[in-house]
């Protein structure tokens, strides 16, 4: 129980790849089921890439990820110092239209919303963003 | 991520292994684009893909759209468990067939 990971780095694709792998490893080591590990790995990839590409406009900046194992759930936090944003403001993904009218993209937050049990966003005292995601354990 | 291509009864069969994430998806997209100009019907075998994120979905959609724009068809074959969940959650099944039988995949791709 408790904190499993506390990762700090400079946002880049290499850093994010490392964070994603560490989250997946710790999740498996903590005995989580495959579906929960997949969902946590995917959520960390999607949110961190959004921070890098949109929050930091591809230029990098501080990126912290934590993973904790609580009684019935895993809790992930992702913290940056990018300009505040709201996950609720992300436009809904079009997942039903045919080829002609469907934009290819905007699927990241959609997947996170579908695969996590809760998503919270807060503005940090430093003026950045902290996203807290929870995934209930199924085993 | 590893990718191999073959011809199976006139249908291009693309088999990929490994993870289709933000590190590998651009590579897949460019490798498929290099052969997609001549492809009118294709099956992507996902049996050995163990991880798919939104960028991987985007690569599959871009490939399918390119083939559809030339009047062809892309069919996805045999995605496993959580990969299947990602495909259905993102509505990929609304724009390209997802099937679990190799012969059926070929038949659907050939039908155009």
gemmi code that builds the backbone of each chain (N, CA, C; Angstrom):
import gemmi

chains = {
    "A": [
        ("UNK", (0.836, -1.201, 0.000), (0.000, 0.000, 0.000), (0.873, 1.254, 0.000)),
        ("UNK", (0.290, 2.350, -0.434), (0.996, 3.622, -0.393), (1.656, 3.967, -1.708)),
        ("UNK", (2.578, 4.900, -1.607), (3.234, 5.435, -2.804), (4.107, 4.373, -3.472)),
        ("UNK", (3.909, 4.167, -4.752), (4.722, 3.199, -5.488), (5.802, 3.894, -6.306)),
        ("UNK", (5.487, 5.053, -6.811), (6.405, 5.748, -7.718), (6.324, 7.251, -7.510)),
        ("UNK", (7.463, 7.903, -7.627), (7.472, 9.364, -7.651), (8.525, 9.749, -8.684)),
        ("UNK", (8.070, 10.146, -9.858), (8.975, 10.403, -10.983), (8.986, 11.888, -11.299)),
        ("UNK", (10.177, 12.409, -11.515), (10.291, 13.825, -11.882), (11.195, 13.931, -13.089)),
        ("UNK", (10.822, 14.774, -14.028), (11.668, 14.934, -15.201), (11.282, 16.139, -16.017)),
        ("UNK", (11.956, 16.270, -17.142), (11.694, 17.333, -18.104), (10.882, 16.684, -19.227)),
        ("UNK", (9.725, 17.262, -19.526), (8.839, 16.627, -20.507), (9.521, 16.486, -21.868)),
        ("UNK", (9.584, 15.259, -22.352), (10.095, 14.956, -23.696), (9.538, 13.586, -24.047)),
        ("UNK", (9.625, 13.208, -25.290), (9.082, 11.891, -25.645), (9.862, 10.775, -24.941)),
        ("UNK", (11.175, 10.949, -24.788), (11.964, 9.915, -24.090), (11.575, 9.822, -22.615)),
        ("UNK", (11.409, 10.986, -21.983), (11.001, 10.988, -20.568), (9.646, 10.311, -20.422)),
        ("UNK", (8.726, 10.654, -21.293), (7.369, 10.090, -21.190), (7.403, 8.579, -21.419)),
        ("UNK", (8.190, 8.136, -22.388), (8.299, 6.686, -22.625), (8.818, 5.985, -21.370)),
        ("UNK", (9.789, 6.593, -20.709), (10.335, 6.018, -19.469), (9.277, 5.987, -18.371)),
        ("UNK", (8.534, 7.078, -18.202), (7.484, 7.136, -17.173), (6.420, 6.071, -17.433)),
        ("UNK", (6.010, 5.949, -18.694), (4.961, 4.987, -19.052), (5.412, 3.564, -18.696)),
        ("UNK", (6.662, 3.259, -19.020), (7.176, 1.915, -18.717), (7.256, 1.660, -17.217)),
        ("UNK", (7.696, 2.677, -16.462), (7.799, 2.503, -15.006), (6.420, 2.294, -14.376)),
        ("UNK", (5.432, 3.031, -14.845), (4.070, 2.876, -14.310), (3.560, 1.461, -14.587)),
        ("UNK", (3.791, 0.989, -15.818), (3.329, -0.353, -16.178), (4.023, -1.410, -15.317)),
        ("UNK", (5.336, -1.256, -15.115), (6.087, -2.233, -14.308), (5.590, -2.271, -12.868)),
        ("UNK", (5.431, -1.084, -12.266), (5.028, -1.032, -10.853), (3.613, -1.552, -10.665)),
        ("UNK", (2.778, -1.282, -11.641), (1.403, -1.737, -11.579), (1.350, -3.269, -11.578)),
        ("UNK", (2.137, -3.868, -12.464), (2.193, -5.342, -12.505), (2.766, -5.888, -11.208)),
        ("UNK", (3.825, -5.235, -10.728), (4.478, -5.701, -9.505), (3.521, -5.632, -8.313)),
        ("UNK", (2.614, -4.661, -8.355), (1.655, -4.513, -7.247), (0.512, -5.522, -7.365)),
        ("UNK", (0.573, -6.363, -8.399), (-0.418, -7.427, -8.511), (-1.718, -7.011, -9.172)),
        ("UNK", (-1.706, -5.901, -9.890), (-2.945, -5.455, -10.535), (-3.275, -6.341, -11.726)),
        ("UNK", (-4.556, -6.378, -12.060), (-4.986, -7.146, -13.226), (-4.524, -6.451, -14.505)),
        ("UNK", (-4.533, -7.211, -15.580), (-4.005, -6.724, -16.857), (-4.760, -5.492, -17.360)),
        ("UNK", (-6.069, -5.509, -17.200), (-6.877, -4.396, -17.703), (-6.553, -3.098, -16.969)),
        ("UNK", (-6.362, -3.186, -15.644), (-6.026, -1.988, -14.867), (-4.653, -1.458, -15.258)),
        ("UNK", (-3.685, -2.364, -15.426), (-2.328, -1.940, -15.811), (-2.347, -1.264, -17.180)),
        ("UNK", (-3.088, -1.839, -18.106), (-3.191, -1.271, -19.451), (-3.796, 0.127, -19.378)),
        ("UNK", (-4.886, 0.254, -18.606), (-5.588, 1.540, -18.521), (-4.693, 2.612, -17.909)),
        ("UNK", (-3.936, 2.247, -16.875), (-3.057, 3.229, -16.216), (-1.914, 3.640, -17.143)),
        ("UNK", (-1.346, 2.658, -17.838), (-0.258, 2.941, -18.776), (-0.740, 3.877, -19.876)),
        ("UNK", (-1.909, 3.556, -20.413), (-2.461, 4.359, -21.501), (-2.789, 5.775, -21.026)),
        ("UNK", (-3.375, 5.882, -19.823), (-3.753, 7.210, -19.314), (-2.516, 8.080, -19.101)),
        ("UNK", (-1.447, 7.476, -18.580), (-0.219, 8.260, -18.358), (0.350, 8.714, -19.699)),
        ("UNK", (0.350, 7.831, -20.696), (0.843, 8.227, -22.027), (0.009, 9.381, -22.589)),
        ("UNK", (-1.310, 9.231, -22.548), (-2.181, 10.235, -23.178), (-2.068, 11.596, -22.486)),
        ("UNK", (-2.121, 11.592, -21.150), (-2.105, 12.875, -20.433), (-0.731, 13.539, -20.569)),
        ("UNK", (0.347, 12.754, -20.421), (1.696, 13.341, -20.519), (1.943, 13.894, -21.925)),
        ("UNK", (1.502, 13.197, -22.954), (1.697, 13.704, -24.322), (0.921, 14.992, -24.544)),
        ("UNK", (-0.278, 15.073, -23.943), (-1.050, 16.318, -24.038), (-0.309, 17.472, -23.379)),
        ("UNK", (0.306, 17.168, -22.223), (1.080, 18.212, -21.527), (2.217, 18.686, -22.436)),
        ("UNK", (2.952, 17.735, -23.001), (4.096, 18.105, -23.850), (3.648, 18.869, -25.104)),
        ("UNK", (2.647, 18.332, -25.782), (2.275, 18.888, -27.090), (1.440, 20.161, -26.977)),
        ("UNK", (0.506, 20.177, -26.022), (-0.392, 21.334, -25.915), (0.042, 22.276, -24.783)),
        ("UNK", (0.285, 21.699, -23.587), (0.665, 22.544, -22.455), (1.980, 23.267, -22.699)),
        ("UNK", (2.989, 22.512, -23.086), (4.320, 23.086, -23.312), (4.606, 23.375, -24.785)),
        ("UNK", (3.608, 23.166, -25.653), (3.773, 23.454, -27.095), (4.997, 22.745, -27.677)),
        ("UNK", (5.269, 21.545, -27.175), (6.385, 20.744, -27.685), (7.744, 21.167, -27.182)),
        ("UNK", (7.799, 22.190, -26.317), (9.110, 22.726, -25.922), (9.650, 22.129, -24.624)),
        ("UNK", (8.847, 21.382, -23.890), (9.325, 20.787, -22.651), (9.101, 21.691, -21.453)),
        ("UNK", (9.267, 21.094, -20.275), (9.042, 21.774, -19.000), (8.914, 20.697, -17.938)),
        ("UNK", (8.833, 21.092, -16.675), (8.784, 20.085, -15.612), (7.546, 19.184, -15.717)),
        ("UNK", (7.776, 17.907, -15.461), (6.685, 16.926, -15.522), (6.895, 15.915, -14.404)),
        ("UNK", (5.920, 15.818, -13.513), (6.011, 14.877, -12.392), (4.861, 13.884, -12.475)),
        ("UNK", (5.186, 12.630, -12.206), (4.158, 11.583, -12.195), (4.301, 10.783, -10.907)),
        ("UNK", (3.182, 10.558, -10.221), (3.209, 9.659, -9.063), (2.187, 8.551, -9.276)),
        ("UNK", (2.478, 7.416, -8.658), (1.542, 6.286, -8.678), (1.417, 5.770, -7.254)),
        ("UNK", (0.201, 5.654, -6.771), (-0.014, 5.134, -5.417), (-1.025, 3.998, -5.467)),
        ("UNK", (-0.841, 3.093, -4.529), (-1.708, 1.931, -4.416), (-2.525, 2.090, -3.148)),
        ("UNK", (-3.795, 2.381, -3.268), (-4.642, 2.536, -2.084), (-5.533, 1.315, -1.942)),
        ("UNK", (-6.364, 1.327, -0.911), (-7.100, 0.103, -0.546), (-7.755, -0.578, -1.742)),
        ("UNK", (-8.534, 0.162, -2.498), (-9.293, -0.466, -3.580), (-8.997, 0.153, -4.935)),
        ("UNK", (-7.957, 0.971, -5.000), (-7.718, 1.702, -6.255), (-6.259, 2.094, -6.424)),
        ("UNK", (-5.909, 2.349, -7.678), (-4.632, 2.993, -7.985), (-4.907, 4.471, -8.239)),
        ("UNK", (-3.983, 5.300, -7.794), (-4.127, 6.740, -7.981), (-2.880, 7.269, -8.687)),
        ("UNK", (-3.081, 7.937, -9.798), (-1.983, 8.534, -10.560), (-2.138, 10.043, -10.513)),
        ("UNK", (-1.033, 10.749, -10.287), (-1.080, 12.207, -10.454), (-0.062, 12.613, -11.508)),
        ("UNK", (-0.416, 13.611, -12.283), (0.461, 14.149, -13.323), (0.473, 15.666, -13.148)),
        ("UNK", (1.639, 16.210, -12.866), (1.732, 17.630, -12.524), (2.680, 18.343, -13.476)),
        ("UNK", (2.272, 19.528, -13.924), (3.124, 20.319, -14.823), (3.113, 21.778, -14.387)),
        ("UNK", (3.873, 22.605, -15.079), (3.842, 24.054, -14.812), (3.385, 24.805, -16.068)),
        ("UNK", (2.662, 24.098, -16.925), (2.153, 24.702, -18.168), (0.940, 25.588, -17.845)),
        ("UNK", (0.535, 26.437, -18.775), (-0.651, 27.259, -18.548), (-1.866, 26.390, -18.199)),
        ("UNK", (-2.721, 26.873, -17.284), (-3.869, 26.077, -16.860), (-4.769, 25.676, -18.030)),
        ("UNK", (-5.282, 24.472, -17.925), (-6.247, 24.005, -18.912), (-7.310, 23.223, -18.151)),
        ("UNK", (-8.377, 22.891, -18.810), (-9.404, 22.086, -18.165), (-9.699, 20.871, -19.030)),
        ("UNK", (-9.544, 19.664, -18.470), (-9.869, 18.470, -19.265), (-11.308, 18.499, -19.777)),
        ("UNK", (-12.202, 19.148, -18.994), (-13.611, 19.210, -19.418), (-13.756, 20.023, -20.703)),
        ("UNK", (-12.783, 20.910, -20.939), (-12.877, 21.768, -22.123), (-12.407, 21.058, -23.393)),
        ("UNK", (-11.780, 19.888, -23.233), (-11.328, 19.147, -24.412), (-12.555, 18.766, -25.234)),
        ("UNK", (-12.560, 19.062, -26.528), (-13.755, 18.772, -27.319), (-14.038, 17.268, -27.347)),
        ("UNK", (-15.317, 16.893, -27.307), (-15.623, 15.467, -27.352), (-15.147, 14.856, -28.665)),
        ("UNK", (-14.650, 13.627, -28.577), (-14.174, 12.960, -29.793), (-15.358, 12.479, -30.615)),
        ("UNK", (-15.203, 12.517, -31.924), (-16.224, 11.972, -32.819), (-15.887, 10.501, -33.046)),
        ("UNK", (-16.679, 9.607, -32.448), (-16.383, 8.179, -32.593), (-17.488, 7.443, -33.350)),
        ("UNK", (-18.371, 8.200, -34.007), (-19.478, 7.531, -34.696), (-19.626, 7.884, -36.168)),
        ("UNK", (-19.062, 9.013, -36.581), (-19.278, 9.441, -37.965), (-18.571, 8.527, -38.961)),
        ("UNK", (-18.938, 8.667, -40.215), (-18.247, 7.913, -41.256), (-16.966, 8.651, -41.655)),
        ("UNK", (-16.245, 8.092, -42.630), (-14.950, 8.646, -43.018), (-15.007, 10.116, -43.396)),
        ("UNK", (-16.055, 10.477, -44.138), (-16.093, 11.814, -44.732), (-16.085, 12.911, -43.676)),
        ("UNK", (-16.815, 12.684, -42.582), (-16.965, 13.777, -41.619), (-16.171, 13.572, -40.333)),
        ("UNK", (-15.430, 12.481, -40.240), (-14.751, 12.210, -38.971), (-13.338, 12.797, -38.957)),
        ("UNK", (-13.066, 13.705, -37.988), (-11.681, 14.162, -37.864), (-10.842, 13.050, -37.228)),
        ("UNK", (-9.625, 12.872, -37.720), (-8.763, 11.840, -37.145), (-7.964, 12.496, -36.028)),
        ("UNK", (-8.338, 12.245, -34.810), (-7.639, 12.853, -33.687), (-8.627, 13.162, -32.577)),
        ("UNK", (-8.113, 13.764, -31.494), (-8.969, 14.106, -30.357), (-9.406, 12.892, -29.555)),
        ("UNK", (-8.698, 11.783, -29.745), (-9.140, 10.546, -29.098), (-8.496, 10.314, -27.735)),
        ("UNK", (-7.413, 11.042, -27.440), (-6.660, 10.792, -26.216), (-7.494, 10.970, -24.945)),
        ("UNK", (-8.072, 12.155, -24.770), (-8.873, 12.395, -23.558), (-10.104, 11.502, -23.541)),
        ("UNK", (-10.646, 11.214, -24.724), (-11.800, 10.321, -24.795), (-11.455, 8.957, -24.175)),
        ("UNK", (-10.291, 8.421, -24.551), (-9.875, 7.129, -24.001), (-9.649, 7.211, -22.494)),
        ("UNK", (-9.011, 8.302, -22.054), (-8.755, 8.454, -20.616), (-10.079, 8.489, -19.852)),
        ("UNK", (-11.046, 9.254, -20.366), (-12.352, 9.339, -19.696), (-13.025, 7.975, -19.614)),
        ("UNK", (-12.891, 7.206, -20.694), (-13.574, 5.912, -20.740), (-12.889, 4.868, -19.864)),
        ("UNK", (-11.566, 4.953, -19.713), (-10.832, 3.861, -19.074), (-10.481, 4.120, -17.613)),
        ("UNK", (-10.627, 5.377, -17.160), (-10.375, 5.688, -15.750), (-11.712, 5.800, -15.017)),
        ("UNK", (-11.685, 5.596, -13.694), (-12.931, 5.723, -12.925), (-13.201, 7.166, -12.524)),
        ("UNK", (-12.160, 7.921, -12.181), (-12.371, 9.345, -11.899), (-11.216, 10.153, -12.469)),
        ("UNK", (-11.511, 11.404, -12.830), (-10.508, 12.354, -13.302), (-10.750, 13.661, -12.563)),
        ("UNK", (-9.717, 14.155, -11.897), (-9.832, 15.464, -11.240), (-8.738, 16.368, -11.769)),
        ("UNK", (-9.058, 17.635, -11.898), (-8.049, 18.598, -12.335), (-8.014, 19.748, -11.352)),
        ("UNK", (-6.827, 20.176, -10.989), (-6.724, 21.377, -10.150), (-5.547, 22.219, -10.626)),
        ("UNK", (-5.639, 23.510, -10.339), (-4.532, 24.401, -10.658), (-3.605, 24.431, -9.445)),
        ("UNK", (-2.326, 24.200, -9.667), (-1.374, 24.118, -8.555), (-1.063, 25.522, -8.034)),
        ("UNK", (-0.506, 25.609, -6.811), (-0.118, 26.922, -6.280), (0.852, 27.653, -7.221)),
        ("UNK", (1.642, 26.879, -7.991), (2.596, 27.503, -8.920), (1.927, 27.936, -10.219)),
        ("UNK", (0.628, 27.654, -10.339), (-0.086, 28.082, -11.543), (-0.095, 27.062, -12.666)),
        ("UNK", (0.404, 25.846, -12.393), (0.370, 24.772, -13.394), (-0.860, 23.901, -13.194)),
        ("UNK", (-0.765, 22.674, -13.644), (-1.905, 21.750, -13.601), (-1.539, 20.479, -12.848)),
        ("UNK", (-2.503, 19.973, -12.105), (-2.362, 18.653, -11.497), (-3.596, 17.846, -11.865)),
        ("UNK", (-3.362, 16.749, -12.568), (-4.449, 15.853, -12.942), (-4.339, 14.605, -12.064)),
        ("UNK", (-5.444, 14.252, -11.405), (-5.459, 13.052, -10.566), (-6.441, 12.048, -11.167)),
        ("UNK", (-5.926, 10.859, -11.445), (-6.733, 9.817, -12.074), (-6.836, 8.641, -11.123)),
        ("UNK", (-7.996, 8.033, -11.035), (-8.088, 6.819, -10.223), (-8.637, 5.663, -11.055)),
        ("UNK", (-8.143, 4.495, -10.727), (-8.613, 3.259, -11.362), (-8.921, 2.256, -10.258)),
        ("UNK", (-10.189, 1.899, -10.143), (-10.568, 0.921, -9.126), (-10.001, -0.441, -9.477)),
        ("UNK", (-9.519, -1.142, -8.472), (-8.977, -2.481, -8.710), (-10.119, -3.451, -8.927)),
        ("UNK", (-9.936, -4.349, -9.864), (-10.967, -5.359, -10.065), (-10.532, -6.693, -9.485)),
        ("UNK", (-9.300, -6.749, -8.994), (-8.826, -7.990, -8.335), (-7.814, -7.635, -7.268)),
    ],
    "B": [
        ("UNK", (8.220, -2.416, -32.318), (7.166, -2.761, -33.273), (7.804, -3.326, -34.537)),
        ("UNK", (7.337, -4.495, -34.944), (7.820, -5.127, -36.172), (6.666, -5.207, -37.158)),
        ("UNK", (6.974, -5.043, -38.444), (5.909, -5.114, -39.449), (6.379, -5.948, -40.638)),
        ("UNK", (5.532, -6.867, -41.083), (5.839, -7.628, -42.293), (4.632, -7.546, -43.219)),
        ("UNK", (4.896, -7.603, -44.520), (3.779, -7.591, -45.469), (3.879, -8.798, -46.393)),
        ("UNK", (2.732, -9.264, -46.837), (2.702, -10.374, -47.784), (1.443, -10.230, -48.630)),
        ("UNK", (1.374, -11.035, -49.666), (0.185, -11.027, -50.513), (-0.566, -12.323, -50.269)),
        ("UNK", (-1.847, -12.182, -49.924), (-2.644, -13.370, -49.624), (-3.864, -13.324, -50.534)),
        ("UNK", (-3.772, -14.017, -51.657), (-4.900, -14.055, -52.594), (-5.277, -12.694, -53.134)),
        ("UNK", (-4.284, -11.851, -53.397), (-4.555, -10.534, -53.968), (-4.840, -9.459, -52.925)),
        ("UNK", (-4.873, -9.852, -51.663), (-5.080, -8.887, -50.573), (-3.753, -8.699, -49.840)),
        ("UNK", (-3.386, -7.454, -49.607), (-2.150, -7.195, -48.870), (-2.358, -7.494, -47.395)),
        ("UNK", (-1.541, -8.371, -46.853), (-1.644, -8.729, -45.440), (-0.485, -8.072, -44.690)),
        ("UNK", (-0.833, -7.185, -43.761), (0.176, -6.486, -42.969), (0.108, -7.041, -41.547)),
        ("UNK", (1.194, -7.626, -41.099), (1.219, -8.204, -39.754), (2.153, -7.376, -38.886)),
        ("UNK", (1.637, -6.910, -37.756), (2.491, -6.121, -36.878), (2.584, -6.771, -35.500)),
        ("UNK", (3.761, -6.632, -34.922), (4.047, -7.210, -33.607), (4.460, -6.104, -32.649)),
        ("UNK", (4.060, -6.243, -31.383), (4.578, -5.345, -30.346), (3.586, -4.280, -29.936)),
        ("UNK", (4.107, -3.087, -29.614), (3.283, -2.002, -29.103), (3.073, -0.954, -30.178)),
        ("UNK", (1.831, -0.481, -30.283), (1.522, 0.592, -31.228), (1.207, 1.835, -30.388)),
        ("UNK", (2.300, 2.521, -29.999), (2.154, 3.685, -29.130), (2.764, 4.909, -29.800)),
        ("UNK", (2.974, 5.967, -29.034), (3.441, 7.216, -29.650), (4.856, 7.113, -30.175)),
        ("UNK", (5.618, 6.117, -29.697), (6.980, 5.948, -30.209), (6.973, 5.218, -31.552)),
        ("UNK", (6.071, 4.258, -31.702), (6.123, 3.416, -32.896), (5.098, 3.781, -33.970)),
        ("UNK", (4.006, 4.466, -33.581), (2.927, 4.716, -34.553), (3.373, 5.537, -35.769)),
        ("UNK", (4.170, 6.605, -35.582), (4.597, 7.366, -36.767), (5.390, 6.499, -37.742)),
        ("UNK", (6.196, 5.576, -37.202), (6.977, 4.667, -38.032), (6.042, 3.766, -38.841)),
        ("UNK", (5.017, 3.227, -38.174), (4.052, 2.366, -38.870), (3.356, 3.150, -39.979)),
        ("UNK", (2.928, 4.371, -39.631), (2.185, 5.178, -40.591), (3.033, 5.441, -41.839)),
        ("UNK", (4.308, 5.775, -41.639), (5.132, 6.092, -42.809), (5.471, 4.830, -43.605)),
        ("UNK", (5.645, 3.701, -42.894), (5.947, 2.458, -43.622), (4.738, 1.980, -44.415)),
        ("UNK", (3.544, 2.135, -43.824), (2.348, 1.734, -44.563), (2.107, 2.699, -45.721)),
        ("UNK", (2.342, 3.996, -45.463), (2.124, 4.988, -46.531), (2.990, 4.679, -47.744)),
        ("UNK", (4.188, 4.129, -47.490), (5.103, 3.852, -48.598), (4.600, 2.726, -49.498)),
        ("UNK", (3.744, 1.858, -48.946), (3.196, 0.795, -49.794), (1.723, 1.042, -50.149)),
        ("UNK", (1.084, 1.985, -49.423), (-0.373, 2.138, -49.550), (-0.807, 2.740, -50.880)),
        ("UNK", (0.130, 3.391, -51.586), (-0.238, 4.006, -52.862), (-0.756, 2.978, -53.856)),
        ("UNK", (-0.260, 1.764, -53.730), (-0.646, 0.746, -54.694), (-1.664, -0.248, -54.115)),
        ("UNK", (-1.967, -0.084, -52.831), (-2.835, -1.060, -52.174), (-4.294, -0.632, -52.283)),
        ("UNK", (-5.144, -1.533, -52.717), (-6.576, -1.209, -52.731), (-7.349, -2.062, -51.732)),
        ("UNK", (-6.784, -3.152, -51.305), (-7.447, -3.924, -50.257), (-6.379, -4.509, -49.346)),
        ("UNK", (-6.594, -4.342, -48.054), (-5.575, -4.784, -47.105), (-6.200, -5.283, -45.817)),
        ("UNK", (-5.478, -6.191, -45.172), (-5.856, -6.687, -43.851), (-4.672, -6.415, -42.928)),
        ("UNK", (-4.939, -5.777, -41.797), (-3.889, -5.628, -40.788), (-4.161, -6.632, -39.681)),
        ("UNK", (-3.211, -7.548, -39.509), (-3.335, -8.589, -38.487), (-2.798, -8.040, -37.158)),
        ("UNK", (-3.714, -7.894, -36.184), (-3.354, -7.293, -34.891), (-3.143, -8.341, -33.794)),
        ("UNK", (-3.102, -9.610, -34.182), (-3.000, -10.687, -33.188), (-1.875, -10.447, -32.189)),
        ("UNK", (-0.744, -9.947, -32.697), (0.450, -9.836, -31.848), (0.707, -8.418, -31.357)),
        ("UNK", (-0.325, -7.569, -31.432), (-0.199, -6.222, -30.865), (-0.702, -6.275, -29.421)),
        ("UNK", (0.179, -5.904, -28.482), (-0.223, -6.002, -27.078), (-0.582, -4.658, -26.459)),
        ("UNK", (-0.400, -3.576, -27.217), (-0.695, -2.252, -26.656), (-1.022, -1.294, -27.779)),
        ("UNK", (-2.097, -0.548, -27.598), (-2.544, 0.412, -28.610), (-3.029, 1.664, -27.885)),
        ("UNK", (-2.462, 2.818, -28.228), (-2.938, 4.073, -27.633), (-3.543, 4.937, -28.728)),
        ("UNK", (-3.943, 6.169, -28.380), (-4.705, 6.975, -29.347), (-3.893, 7.282, -30.603)),
        ("UNK", (-2.577, 7.417, -30.457), (-1.768, 7.694, -31.652), (-1.750, 6.474, -32.574)),
        ("UNK", (-1.763, 5.291, -31.983), (-1.844, 4.080, -32.790), (-3.177, 3.984, -33.510)),
        ("UNK", (-4.249, 4.355, -32.801), (-5.583, 4.378, -33.427), (-5.570, 5.346, -34.603)),
        ("UNK", (-4.949, 6.504, -34.384), (-4.908, 7.516, -35.443), (-4.161, 6.980, -36.672)),
        ("UNK", (-3.082, 6.224, -36.440), (-2.330, 5.641, -37.559), (-3.201, 4.654, -38.337)),
        ("UNK", (-3.977, 3.841, -37.606), (-4.864, 2.881, -38.281), (-5.948, 3.619, -39.065)),
        ("UNK", (-6.518, 4.675, -38.457), (-7.572, 5.437, -39.139), (-7.029, 6.135, -40.387)),
        ("UNK", (-5.830, 6.706, -40.277), (-5.246, 7.406, -41.424), (-4.995, 6.434, -42.570)),
        ("UNK", (-4.541, 5.232, -42.221), (-4.291, 4.212, -43.243), (-5.596, 3.793, -43.908)),
        ("UNK", (-6.615, 3.536, -43.083), (-7.911, 3.127, -43.620), (-8.526, 4.196, -44.499)),
        ("UNK", (-8.374, 5.445, -44.088), (-8.952, 6.555, -44.845), (-8.257, 6.692, -46.199)),
        ("UNK", (-6.920, 6.518, -46.206), (-6.162, 6.630, -47.457), (-6.597, 5.547, -48.447)),
        ("UNK", (-6.772, 4.334, -47.941), (-7.178, 3.226, -48.811), (-8.626, 3.424, -49.278)),
        ("UNK", (-9.499, 3.873, -48.363), (-10.909, 4.105, -48.720), (-11.039, 5.201, -49.774)),
        ("UNK", (-10.130, 6.195, -49.722), (-10.225, 7.311, -50.678), (-9.948, 6.839, -52.107)),
        ("UNK", (-9.308, 5.681, -52.244), (-9.075, 5.122, -53.582), (-10.078, 4.011, -53.891)),
        ("UNK", (-11.130, 3.946, -53.081), (-12.174, 2.961, -53.324), (-11.852, 1.589, -52.776)),
        ("UNK", (-10.822, 1.490, -51.951), (-10.444, 0.192, -51.383), (-10.957, 0.021, -49.973)),
        ("UNK", (-10.503, -1.035, -49.343), (-10.996, -1.319, -47.997), (-9.882, -1.884, -47.117)),
        ("UNK", (-9.865, -1.422, -45.873), (-8.938, -1.950, -44.872), (-9.748, -2.700, -43.823)),
        ("UNK", (-9.290, -3.905, -43.492), (-9.965, -4.734, -42.499), (-8.970, -5.032, -41.378)),
        ("UNK", (-9.436, -4.962, -40.140), (-8.578, -5.285, -38.991), (-8.893, -6.697, -38.515)),
        ("UNK", (-7.840, -7.456, -38.251), (-8.008, -8.868, -37.906), (-7.507, -9.173, -36.495)),
        ("UNK", (-8.386, -9.770, -35.707), (-8.044, -10.444, -34.459), (-7.346, -9.608, -33.386)),
        ("UNK", (-7.875, -8.442, -33.042), (-7.287, -7.700, -31.920), (-7.579, -8.415, -30.603)),
        ("UNK", (-6.616, -8.416, -29.700), (-6.762, -9.124, -28.434), (-7.334, -8.214, -27.348)),
        ("UNK", (-8.111, -8.785, -26.477), (-8.618, -8.192, -25.229), (-8.655, -6.670, -25.164)),
        ("UNK", (-7.638, -6.099, -24.490), (-7.690, -4.661, -24.224), (-7.518, -3.844, -25.493)),
        ("UNK", (-6.777, -4.371, -26.469), (-6.627, -3.681, -27.755), (-8.003, -3.576, -28.429)),
        ("UNK", (-8.763, -4.651, -28.316), (-10.121, -4.660, -28.870), (-10.978, -3.588, -28.172)),
        ("UNK", (-10.840, -3.487, -26.853), (-11.591, -2.470, -26.101), (-11.261, -1.074, -26.614)),
        ("UNK", (-9.976, -0.796, -26.865), (-9.566, 0.526, -27.344), (-10.180, 0.796, -28.723)),
        ("UNK", (-10.188, -0.196, -29.594), (-10.750, -0.010, -30.941), (-12.249, 0.293, -30.887)),
        ("UNK", (-12.961, -0.415, -30.012), (-14.404, -0.181, -29.926), (-14.697, 1.126, -29.190)),
        ("UNK", (-13.900, 1.450, -28.175), (-14.116, 2.696, -27.425), (-13.919, 3.911, -28.318)),
        ("UNK", (-13.008, 3.802, -29.276), (-12.739, 4.933, -30.174), (-13.566, 4.858, -31.457)),
        ("UNK", (-14.461, 3.880, -31.550), (-15.389, 3.821, -32.673), (-14.756, 3.417, -33.991)),
        ("UNK", (-13.601, 2.764, -33.931), (-12.954, 2.325, -35.174), (-13.860, 1.338, -35.918)),
        ("UNK", (-14.649, 0.577, -35.132), (-15.548, -0.414, -35.735), (-16.637, 0.218, -36.605)),
        ("UNK", (-16.854, 1.540, -36.452), (-17.862, 2.200, -37.293), (-17.343, 2.485, -38.697)),
        ("UNK", (-16.020, 2.507, -38.862), (-15.488, 2.874, -40.180), (-14.693, 1.763, -40.860)),
        ("UNK", (-14.304, 0.728, -40.122), (-13.667, -0.414, -40.799), (-14.030, -1.699, -40.075)),
        ("UNK", (-14.171, -2.780, -40.830), (-14.549, -4.039, -40.183), (-13.447, -4.545, -39.249)),
        ("UNK", (-13.879, -5.101, -38.122), (-12.952, -5.757, -37.194), (-13.443, -7.194, -37.072)),
        ("UNK", (-12.658, -8.136, -37.558), (-13.113, -9.522, -37.577), (-12.065, -10.432, -36.948)),
        ("UNK", (-12.468, -11.666, -36.684), (-11.591, -12.574, -35.939), (-11.256, -13.839, -36.727)),
        ("UNK", (-11.636, -13.837, -37.989), (-11.372, -14.987, -38.843), (-10.609, -14.519, -40.075)),
        ("UNK", (-9.514, -15.188, -40.354), (-8.609, -14.758, -41.428), (-9.293, -14.785, -42.798)),
        ("UNK", (-10.036, -15.837, -43.078), (-10.710, -15.940, -44.385), (-11.765, -14.861, -44.553)),
        ("UNK", (-12.492, -14.604, -43.465), (-13.527, -13.574, -43.523), (-12.887, -12.200, -43.758)),
        ("UNK", (-11.735, -11.978, -43.128), (-11.026, -10.701, -43.314), (-10.677, -10.505, -44.789)),
        ("UNK", (-10.154, -11.551, -45.396), (-9.785, -11.469, -46.814), (-11.004, -11.244, -47.705)),
        ("UNK", (-12.068, -11.936, -47.381), (-13.289, -11.810, -48.181), (-13.815, -10.377, -48.107)),
        ("UNK", (-13.859, -9.808, -46.901), (-14.365, -8.441, -46.735), (-13.465, -7.422, -47.428)),
        ("UNK", (-12.155, -7.631, -47.335), (-11.224, -6.680, -47.967), (-11.356, -6.746, -49.487)),
        ("UNK", (-11.529, -7.944, -50.010), (-11.660, -8.118, -51.462), (-12.953, -7.513, -51.987)),
        ("UNK", (-13.989, -7.530, -51.132), (-15.305, -7.055, -51.569), (-15.292, -5.557, -51.874)),
        ("UNK", (-14.288, -4.836, -51.312), (-14.129, -3.405, -51.595), (-15.225, -2.552, -51.042)),
    ],
}
model = gemmi.Model(1)
for chain_id, residues in chains.items():
    chain = gemmi.Chain(chain_id)
    for i, (resn, *xyz) in enumerate(residues, 1):
        res = gemmi.Residue()
        res.name, res.seqid = resn, gemmi.SeqId(i, " ")
        for name, pos in zip(("N", "CA", "C"), xyz):
            atom = gemmi.Atom()
            atom.name, atom.element = name, gemmi.Element(name[0])
            atom.pos, atom.b_iso = gemmi.Position(*pos), 0.0
            res.add_atom(atom)
        chain.add_residue(res)
    model.add_chain(chain)
structure = gemmi.Structure()
structure.add_model(model)
structure.setup_entities()
